Amino acid sequence: SSSQDELSAQAILSGARGLVVYIENDPANTTQPWRVYRHNEVTDANTLVYNGLREISSVAISGDGNTLVVSMKERTNVASDFEIYQIVV
């Protein structure tokens, strides 16, 4: 499920205009167990910015709230390591 109280805050930066980044992992979901949300604390709105199979280690949000960096790895490849991805929202 994606209820807000199941999400854990990952990065809160000063100047991010009330925007917070959250990671959710639902092991019961076999097609898209990992999700990243951008939460607006002013409007209380969640925006899904990533969902998929890649395991997520950590995320951060830029000061303007429009760019996220995410540390992810392929779960299907045991030799895979974490890499940094940029998501522009």
C-alpha positions in Angstrom: 0.0 0.0 0.0 1.1 3.6 -0.3 -0.4 5.1 2.8 1.6 8.1 3.9 2.3 6.8 7.5 4.1 3.8 5.9 6.6 6.0 4.2 9.9 7.0 5.8 11.6 10.3 5.2 14.9 10.1 3.5 16.1 13.6 2.8 14.9 17.0 4.1 17.0 20.0 2.8 16.7 23.6 3.8 15.3 25.7 0.9 13.4 22.7 -0.6 10.1 24.6 -0.2 8.4 22.0 2.0 9.3 19.2 -0.3 10.4 15.8 1.2 11.5 12.6 -0.5 10.2 9.2 0.6 11.0 5.6 -0.2 8.5 2.8 0.0 9.2 -0.9 -0.4 6.3 -3.4 -0.7 7.8 -7.0 -0.9 4.4 -8.4 -1.7 4.4 -6.4 -5.0 6.4 -8.6 -7.4 6.3 -6.2 -10.4 7.0 -2.8 -8.7 8.1 -3.3 -5.1 10.2 -0.1 -4.9 8.8 3.4 -5.1 10.0 7.0 -4.6 7.6 9.8 -3.7 8.1 13.5 -3.5 5.8 14.8 -0.7 4.7 18.5 -0.6 4.3 19.4 3.1 2.4 22.6 2.2 -0.3 20.9 0.1 0.0 17.4 1.6 0.3 15.9 -1.9 2.4 12.9 -2.8 3.8 12.6 -6.3 5.1 9.2 -7.4 8.4 9.8 -9.2 9.7 6.2 -9.6 8.3 2.7 -9.3 10.0 -0.5 -10.3 12.2 -3.5 -9.5 15.5 -1.7 -8.7 16.4 -1.8 -5.0 16.7 1.7 -3.6 19.3 2.6 -1.0 18.9 6.3 -0.6 17.5 9.5 -2.2 18.0 13.2 -2.0 16.2 16.2 -3.4 17.6 19.5 -4.8 17.0 22.8 -3.2 14.3 23.8 -5.8 12.6 20.4 -5.4 12.7 19.5 -9.1 15.7 17.1 -9.2 16.2 13.9 -7.2 19.2 11.7 -7.0 18.6 8.0 -6.2 21.0 5.2 -5.3 19.6 2.0 -6.9 20.8 -1.4 -8.0 19.3 -4.2 -10.2 17.8 -6.9 -7.9 17.8 -9.4 -10.7 21.6 -9.3 -11.1 23.5 -10.5 -8.0 26.7 -8.9 -9.3 25.1 -5.5 -9.5 26.1 -2.7 -7.2 24.4 0.6 -6.3 24.6 3.4 -8.9 23.4 7.0 -8.8 20.4 8.0 -11.0 19.1 11.5 -11.5 15.3 12.1 -11.8 13.9 15.4 -13.0 10.3 16.0 -11.9 
